[in-house]
Structure formats: C-alpha cells, structure tokens
Amino acid sequence: MNSGSKSEQGFVLVATAVCVIAVVGMIGLAIDLGRVYIAKNEAHTYSDLTALAAAQQLDGTQAGLTRARSAVANSPMRWNMNTQSFQGTTVEFSNDLAGWSANPASPAGVRYVRVTADVRNIGLFFMPAIGPTAGRVVAQSVAGQQPLSAFPPGGPGVMPFAPLAHDPADPNFGFAPGDVITLRWPSSTQGNKQFCPADNAPQWIAQSTLGGGDERGYIQDTSSSAIRAAIEDDHIDYTVTLGLPVTMTGGVKQTQADSLEHRAAQDTNTGATTYAQYQQTPGNGRRIGLVPIVDANNNFIVIGFASVFIYTNYNQGGNKSLCAEYIGPYHLEGSGNTGGGGGTGAGVYEVRLIQ
C-alpha cells in the first residue's frame, strides 16, 4: 500500500509539473503573440503614413526624391509603445509599380514610393525557439500619385470659372505665375471695358467671343444657389472631365463676385494682396481655388487645371472682369509640389495608398 501511494503521488507531481510548464508556455506564447501583433500594427501604420508623406514630395526632380527620403527618415513615429525608433527602413521609387530602385537613374516620371519597415529584436520569450525569424516583423506599403481626370457631382469640385488658355501646349497654359488672369469676362467686350491685365490684349479678348460673343466665363449651372455652392462650399452638381468641353455661359451675376468675397473671407489670412504675401503667412487655403483651363479654339475642352489666388474685394458690375492671380498648374492635392512626376499641366494627381 505504501509503495502504491508513493507511486501515485509521484505521478501527480510529474503531471502537475508538466501542466505548470504547459500553462507557463501558453502564457508566454500569448504574451509573445500580443507583442508581435502590436509591433506589426505599429510597423504597418509607420510604413503607410511615411509612404504617403514621401509620395507627397515627388515632383520629377532629385530634390523631390531627397525630400521623400527625408519624410521617411525624419518621421517621429516609434514602435514598442512609442519607445524605439524604426531601424533598417528602406525607401524605393518607381515610375510604373513594376521596377523599384532606391536610387532611380532619373527622377523624371517617378510617382510611387515603397517603404519597408523591418522590426527585429522584439524581445520575445518563447517564440524564438520556433525559428530565427520569429521575433521579426516586416511591413511594406506603397503610395503614389494617381491621376484624377474627372470631378464628379456631389463631391469637392472646381470653381465655376474657366480661364482661357493662351498656349494650350505650354505647361503653364501660356501664363506665368503671378499673372492676373480672367475668371469672368465683362458683360461685353465693346466700349470702355476693364479687363484683367494678363488678358488685356486684342488676341485674348477675341477668344472670349469665339463661342458667339456671349461666352463670359464658365458657370455650367446658371442658378445663383449652384454658383454659391460651387464657390463657397466646393460642391458641384455636374461633371468636369479632362479632355471634354465645359458649358460656357453668358451673363454677369452678382452672385459670382459676392461668393468669391465670401470664400476669401473663409481664409485665416485675408490681409495678403498677392500670393507671395500669402505664402509668407499661409492661411487655411480657402483663398486658393481650383479652375479648369480651357482651349477656346477647340470647343472649350478642358486641357488642364490650375491654382489661382482669390482676392478679398471685387469691384462689381458688368463692365469689369473678375480676376485672380495665376499660381500654377494644379497637380498634387494638398501639396505645393508639382506632382505627377514633374509632368505638364494636364491633370490633377492625388496621393493615395496603392497597397
């Protein structure tokens, strides 16, 4: 009896020891898996956000590539509960999502960035026994500048004006940054009229009559409420597409001037009189407008998009034009860089995650 009792006690002791080891192992494994899960999320968030920040900087120049690398290298993001810097991150570039290089032979046309975050030495307890890579997390994200050729109804859109290009083949449409161009022409081009400086020449004034003498601007939808929504609220009820014509309409509406002033008043910098002054003390961007540029000699088709600087005061009346300062081709949403790999004025690019 004594030997049997001792045998049973020995079995229980061994079984308990095995169970304790198993429980400790499961707890340790659970802790390890939790740490891996957190590190993986941290790495993916880092690669996503830094890839987006880097893609924002691409403009077809070596300086753009340098800014893109810096956007990744200077990211304040950390892992391990925001206590450790990411080490060993790689940044690569591509024109077409097929070939990737950390140092492209030419920056022209580069529109995509791939960021790979390699997190090692997570500090696991049990998983390293599984293999040498158990304590390693690799996260990879691709972001790029995707062309946006159409502005559909219901969402943010373009302002209801279409300046007439001076040179459709020029990346700046024949304008120069700082030119004061026409958003809306006066009620007629005859008599003692006042024109915007960049268009105050016979050949440009003649363009405004190519559609029959009443092509004063571009409203597309002529109701006052629609004009206000497009200018003040960035809301359009029609589609504006690169390569397709827009509806040029006649008439001078009080709403156009009023709404431009109301939009400018939404900005946090209403004191600047030029875009150069505005850049010294940037506001919230409401004085920067997006307009389609059209070719008056080709059925008023949209040949590109441009950024313009809106004034805070407009002299109202049909004898005067509504003017704005030309900033440059509008390429990259949310950035002062040209975007599109340094392409021409044809098209708008938006930065987004590709994968």
Residue pairs with C-beta under 8 A, 6 or more apart in sequence:
25 126
28 125
28 126
29 126
29 127
31 125
32 124
32 125
32 126
32 127
33 127
35 122
35 123
35 124
36 122
36 124
36 127
36 135
36 137
38 81
39 79
39 80
39 119
39 122
39 137
40 137
40 139
42 77
42 78
42 79
42 80
42 119
43 79
43 86
43 117
43 119
43 137
43 138
43 139
44 117
44 139
44 141
45 77
46 75
46 77
46 79
46 86
46 115
46 117
46 139
47 115
47 116
47 117
47 139
47 140
47 141
48 141
48 143
48 353
49 75
49 77
50 71
50 72
50 75
50 77
50 89
50 115
50 141
51 72
51 113
51 114
51 115
51 141
51 142
51 143
51 353
52 143
52 351
52 352
52 353
53 71
53 72
53 75
54 68
54 69
54 71
54 72
54 91
54 113
54 115
54 143
55 68
55 111
55 112
55 113
55 143
55 144
55 145
55 351
56 71
56 332
56 334
56 335
56 337
56 351
57 64
57 67
57 68
57 71
57 335
57 337
58 64
58 65
58 68
58 93
58 107
58 110
58 111
58 113
58 145
58 337
58 339
58 341
59 332
59 337
59 338
59 339
59 341
59 342
60 107
60 108
60 109
60 110
60 338
60 340
60 341
60 342
60 343
61 107
61 342
62 107
64 107
64 110
64 337
64 342
65 93
65 104
65 107
65 110
68 91
68 93
68 113
69 91
72 89
72 91
72 115
73 89
75 86
77 86
78 84
78 85
78 86
79 86
79 119
80 122
80 123
86 117
86 119
87 118
87 120
88 118
88 120
89 115
89 116
89 117
89 118
90 102
90 115
90 116
90 118
91 102
91 113
91 114
91 115
92 100
92 101
92 102
92 113
92 114
92 116
93 100
93 101
93 102
93 104
93 110
93 112
93 113
93 114
94 100
94 101
94 110
94 111
94 112
94 113
94 114
94 144
95 104
95 109
95 110
95 111
95 112
95 341
96 112
97 112
97 142
97 144
97 354
100 114
104 110
107 342
108 341
108 342
109 341
109 342
109 343
110 341
111 144
111 145
111 340
111 341
111 349
112 142
112 143
112 144
112 145
112 354
113 142
113 143
113 144
114 140
114 141
114 142
115 140
115 141
115 142
115 143
116 138
116 139
116 140
117 138
117 139
117 140
118 136
118 137
118 138
119 136
119 137
119 138
119 139
120 135
120 136
121 135
122 135
122 136
122 137
123 135
124 134
124 135
127 134
127 135
128 134
128 135
141 353
141 355
142 353
142 354
142 355
143 351
143 352
143 353
143 354
144 351
144 352
144 354
145 332
145 339
145 340
145 341
145 349
145 350
145 351
146 349
146 350
146 351
146 352
146 354
147 340
147 347
147 348
147 349
148 333
148 347
148 348
148 349
148 350
149 241
149 242
149 243
149 347
149 348
150 239
150 240
150 241
150 242
151 157
151 158
151 236
151 239
151 240
151 241
152 239
153 236
153 237
153 238
153 239
154 235
154 236
154 237
155 235
155 236
156 234
156 235
157 230
157 234
157 235
157 236
157 240
158 230
158 236
158 240
158 290
158 291
158 292
158 305
159 183
159 230
159 231
159 289
159 290
159 291
160 217
160 218
160 219
160 220
160 221
160 226
160 227
160 230
160 231
160 236
160 256
161 183
161 184
161 217
161 218
161 256
161 291
161 322
162 217
162 218
162 246
162 248
162 291
162 292
162 293
162 294
162 300
162 302
163 173
163 181
163 182
163 183
163 291
163 293
163 294
163 306
163 308
163 326
164 182
164 199
164 204
164 207
164 208
164 293
164 294
164 295
164 296
165 173
165 174
165 293
165 294
165 295
165 296
165 303
165 304
166 173
166 174
166 175
166 198
166 204
167 173
167 174
168 174
168 295
168 297
168 298
168 303
170 345
171 329
171 344
171 345
172 326
172 328
172 329
172 345
173 293
173 303
173 304
173 306
173 329
173 345
175 181
175 198
175 306
175 326
176 326
177 275
177 326
177 327
177 328
178 274
178 275
178 276
178 325
178 326
179 197
179 198
179 325
179 326
180 196
180 197
180 198
180 323
180 324
180 325
180 326
181 196
181 198
181 199
181 308
181 323
181 324
181 325
181 326
182 195
182 196
182 198
182 199
182 208
182 321
182 322
182 323
183 217
183 256
183 260
183 291
183 308
183 321
183 322
183 323
183 324
184 216
184 217
184 252
184 256
184 321
184 322
185 195
185 208
185 215
185 216
185 217
185 321
186 193
186 194
186 195
186 216
186 252
186 318
186 319
186 320
186 321
187 216
187 252
187 318
187 319
188 213
188 318
189 205
189 208
189 209
191 319
192 319
193 319
193 320
193 321
194 319
194 320
194 321
195 205
195 321
196 321
196 323
197 323
198 204
198 326
199 205
199 321
207 296
207 297
208 215
208 216
208 296
209 215
210 296
210 297
211 248
211 296
211 300
214 250
214 251
215 248
215 249
215 250
215 296
215 300
216 248
216 249
216 250
216 251
216 252
217 248
217 249
217 256
217 322
218 246
218 247
218 248
218 249
218 292
218 294
218 300
219 226
219 227
219 247
219 249
219 251
219 253
219 256
220 236
220 238
220 240
220 246
220 247
220 249
221 227
221 230
221 236
221 237
221 238
222 249
222 251
222 253
224 253
224 255
226 237
227 253
227 255
227 256
227 259
228 255
228 259
228 262
229 235
229 236
229 237
230 236
231 256
231 259
231 260
231 262
231 263
232 259
232 262
232 263
232 266
240 246
240 292
240 302
241 302
242 302
242 303
242 304
242 305
242 346
242 347
243 301
243 302
243 303
244 301
244 302
245 294
245 299
245 300
245 301
245 302
246 292
246 294
246 300
246 301
246 302
248 294
248 300
252 317
252 318
254 316
256 322
257 314
257 315
257 316
257 322
258 316
260 310
260 311
260 314
260 322
261 312
261 313
261 314
263 286
263 287
263 289
263 310
264 270
264 286
264 287
264 310
264 311
264 312
265 312
266 284
266 286
267 283
267 284
267 285
267 286
267 287
268 283
268 284
269 278
269 281
269 282
269 283
269 284
269 287
270 283
270 287
270 312
271 277
271 281
272 278
272 280
272 281
272 283
272 287
273 311
274 309
274 325
275 309
275 325
275 327
278 287
278 309
286 310
287 309
287 310
287 312
288 307
288 308
288 309
288 310
288 327
289 307
289 308
289 309
289 310
289 324
290 305
290 306
290 307
290 308
290 330
290 348
291 305
291 306
291 308
291 324
292 302
292 304
292 305
293 302
293 303
293 304
293 305
293 306
293 345
294 300
294 301
294 302
294 303
295 301
295 303
303 345
303 346
304 329
304 344
304 345
304 346
304 347
305 329
305 330
305 345
305 347
305 348
306 326
306 327
306 328
306 329
306 330
306 345
307 327
307 328
307 329
307 330
308 324
308 325
308 326
308 327
309 324
309 325
309 326
309 327
310 324
311 323
311 324
311 325
314 322
328 338
329 338
329 344
329 345
330 348
331 337
331 338
331 339
331 340
331 343
331 345
331 347
331 348
331 349
332 338
332 339
332 340
332 348
332 349
332 350
332 351
333 348
333 349
333 350
333 351
334 351
335 351
339 349
339 351
340 347
340 349
